[in-house]
């Protein structure tokens, strides 16, 4: 049911509450995307622009012995036989001003239990104008309509206060992390997992009391056991690092020049 609802939205522009701003939900290599050629072409162009923006704002995210920058795989919804490298479930949500892309987020919906926003970026000239706020408002409104219970995202330390104070996210406790261990959400080294509660009807383990007394349930020990001793080693090269403002401007200009040369 949820899958069908998502498919109906792909490639279609929807208005926001702000004049001139619209949003789209896009997916690459979607076999169910039985739309006309013009819409397919537009999807390809927008995904290419979204990838350019992400590459301008983030340093490459490389997995040890991996096949390359996983930002590309996330945008392209690349499948894999390995669970932690399977990005087929990702969608790209774009915010546009008229026809110009302003803000992008990569979203994966794990049924009604959970959605994750692994990456989000705004074009430099539109920063500070509330673009991310509009995109997140439309995203959470869509998720609430589908009765998704929470939205999670990774935050670097210097952005943590921003997500908490501006957008109402909070750091996840150890017990809350236990509730989502079965979902293949992305974990980045050096980031804090934050959540925004979308529904008061929450799921998870029924733990009435957490105690560290001998013989009682200890969530930290349980988390360590579930993740396994190789978890830190497995993700040691999965770094999530934002570029500086100077780097972003330089990268965006370089991409624009490359695009002009291709025309």
C-alpha positions in Angstrom: 0.0 0.0 0.0 2.7 2.5 1.0 4.8 1.4 -2.0 1.9 2.1 -4.3 1.3 5.5 -2.7 5.0 6.5 -3.2 5.0 5.3 -6.9 2.0 7.6 -7.6 4.0 10.7 -6.5 7.2 10.1 -8.5 8.2 12.9 -10.8 5.2 15.1 -10.1 5.6 18.7 -8.9 3.6 19.6 -5.8 3.1 23.2 -4.5 4.3 24.3 -1.1 2.9 27.0 1.1 5.5 29.4 -0.3 4.9 31.1 -3.6 7.2 29.9 -6.4 8.4 26.8 -4.4 7.5 23.3 -5.4 8.8 19.8 -4.5 9.2 16.5 -6.2 9.9 13.0 -5.2 12.3 11.2 -7.5 13.8 7.7 -7.9 16.5 6.5 -10.3 16.3 3.2 -12.2 12.7 2.6 -11.2 11.2 -0.2 -13.2 7.7 0.7 -12.0 8.1 4.3 -13.3 5.7 4.0 -16.3 5.7 7.6 -17.1 6.1 9.3 -20.5 9.6 10.1 -21.9 9.5 13.8 -21.0 9.0 13.0 -17.3 11.7 10.4 -17.4 14.1 13.0 -19.0 13.2 15.6 -16.3 13.8 13.0 -13.6 17.3 12.2 -15.0 18.2 15.9 -15.2 17.0 16.6 -11.6 18.8 13.6 -10.2 22.0 14.8 -12.0 21.6 18.2 -10.4 20.9 16.7 -7.0 24.1 14.6 -7.3 26.1 17.7 -8.2 24.8 19.5 -5.2 25.6 16.6 -2.8 29.1 16.3 -4.2 29.6 20.0 -3.8 28.5 20.0 -0.1 29.9 16.7 1.1 33.3 15.2 1.0 33.3 11.7 -0.7 31.9 9.0 1.5 34.0 5.9 0.9 33.6 2.4 2.4 36.8 0.5 2.9 37.3 -1.8 -0.1 34.1 -0.3 -1.5 33.4 0.6 -5.1 33.5 4.3 -4.6 31.6 7.3 -3.3 28.4 6.0 -1.8 26.7 9.4 -2.4 26.4 8.4 -6.0 24.9 5.0 -5.0 22.4 6.7 -2.7 21.2 9.2 -5.4 21.1 6.4 -8.0 19.2 4.0 -5.6 21.9 1.4 -6.4 21.0 -2.2 -5.2 23.5 -4.6 -3.6 23.4 -8.1 -2.3 25.1 -6.8 0.8 22.5 -5.3 3.2 24.5 -2.3 4.3 25.4 -1.4 0.7 21.9 -1.8 -0.6 20.5 1.7 -1.4 17.7 0.6 -3.7 15.1 2.0 -1.2 16.3 5.6 -1.4 14.3 8.4 -2.9 15.4 11.9 -3.6 13.2 14.8 -2.6 14.0 18.1 -4.3 12.7 21.6 -3.6 12.6 24.0 -6.5 12.2 27.7 -7.0 10.4 28.0 -10.3 12.4 25.3 -12.1 15.7 25.8 -10.3 16.8 23.3 -7.7 17.4 24.8 -4.3 17.5 22.0 -1.7 17.8 18.2 -1.8 17.3 15.4 0.7 17.8 11.6 0.3 15.0 9.7 2.0 14.4 6.0 2.7 11.1 4.9 4.2 11.1 1.7 6.3 7.3 1.1 6.3 5.3 3.0 8.9 7.9 2.4 11.6 10.7 4.6 10.4 12.0 6.9 7.7 15.6 8.2 7.4 17.0 11.3 5.9 20.6 10.3 5.3 21.8 13.5 3.4 20.4 16.9 3.0 21.9 20.0 1.3 21.0 23.5 0.1 22.6 25.4 -2.8 24.8 28.0 -1.3 23.0 31.1 -2.6 19.8 29.9 -1.1 21.1 29.2 2.4 19.6 31.1 5.2 16.3 31.6 3.3 14.4 28.7 4.9 14.7 26.3 2.0 15.5 23.3 4.3 12.7 24.3 6.6 10.2 24.2 3.7 11.5 20.9 2.4 11.4 19.3 5.8 7.9 20.6 6.4 6.7 19.0 3.2 8.6 15.7 4.0 7.2 15.4 7.5 3.7 16.2 6.3 3.9 13.5 3.7 5.3 11.0 6.2 2.5 11.8 8.7 -0.1 11.2 6.0 1.4 7.7 5.7 1.4 7.4 9.5 5.2 7.0 9.6 6.1 7.1 13.3 9.6 8.8 13.3 12.2 10.4 11.1 15.9 9.9 11.9 19.0 11.5 10.6 22.7 11.6 11.3 24.1 14.9 12.5 27.7 16.1 12.8 28.5 17.7 16.1 28.5 21.4 14.9 25.0 20.9 13.4 23.4 19.1 16.3 22.1 22.2 18.0 20.7 23.4 14.7 18.6 20.3 14.2 17.4 20.3 17.8 16.5 24.0 18.3 15.3 24.8 14.8 13.6 21.6 13.6 12.7 19.8 16.8 14.9 16.8 16.6 16.4 15.1 19.6 19.3 12.7 20.3 18.2 9.1 20.4 18.8 7.3 23.7 20.4 3.9 23.8 17.0 2.2 24.4 15.5 4.1 21.4 18.4 2.9 19.2 17.6 -0.6 20.2 14.1 -0.2 18.7 15.5 0.5 15.2 18.4 -2.0 15.0 16.5 -4.3 12.7 16.3 -1.5 10.0 19.2 -1.0 7.6 19.6 2.7 8.2 23.0 4.4 7.4 25.4 4.9 10.3 28.2 7.4 9.8 31.3 7.5 11.9 31.4 10.5 14.2 27.8 11.5 13.9 24.9 11.5 16.4 21.6 9.8 15.4 18.7 12.2 15.9 15.0 11.6 15.6 11.8 13.6 15.1 8.7 12.0 16.5 5.9 12.1 13.9 3.4 10.0 15.7 2.6 9.5 19.4 2.0 5.8 18.7 5.5 4.5 19.0 6.9 1.1 18.5 9.6 -0.9 20.2 10.6 -3.0 23.1 8.4 -2.9 26.2 11.1 -1.9 28.7 9.4 -0.4 31.8 12.6 0.0 33.8 16.3 0.2 32.8 18.7 -0.8 35.4 22.4 -1.6 35.6 22.0 -3.9 38.6 23.5 -7.4 38.1 21.2 -9.7 36.3 19.0 -6.8 35.0 18.6 -5.6 31.5 21.4 -3.3 30.4 20.6 -1.6 27.1 24.2 -0.6 26.4 25.4 -4.2 26.7 22.5 -5.4 24.6 23.3 -2.8 21.9 26.9 -4.0 21.9 25.9 -7.6 21.6 23.5 -6.9 18.7 26.0 -4.8 16.8 28.8 -7.2 17.3 32.5 -6.6 17.9 33.3 -5.8 14.3 30.8 -2.9 14.0 33.3 -0.1 14.7 35.7 -1.7 12.3 33.1 -2.2 9.6 32.1 1.5 9.6 35.5 3.0 10.4 35.9 4.6 6.9 32.2 5.6 6.5 32.9 9.2 7.3 30.3 12.0 7.0 32.0 15.3 6.5 30.6 18.6 5.2 32.7 20.8 3.0 33.5 24.4 4.2 31.6 27.3 2.7 34.6 28.3 0.5 34.9 24.7 -0.8 31.2 24.6 -1.5 31.2 27.8 -3.5 34.4 26.7 -5.4 32.8 23.2 -6.1 29.5 24.7 -7.3 31.3 27.1 -9.7 33.4 24.2 -11.1 30.3 22.1 -11.7 28.5 25.0 -13.4 31.5 25.5 -15.8 31.6 21.8 -16.6 27.9 21.8 -17.4 28.3 24.8 -19.7 31.1 23.0 -21.6 28.9 20.0 -22.1 26.1 22.1 -23.7 
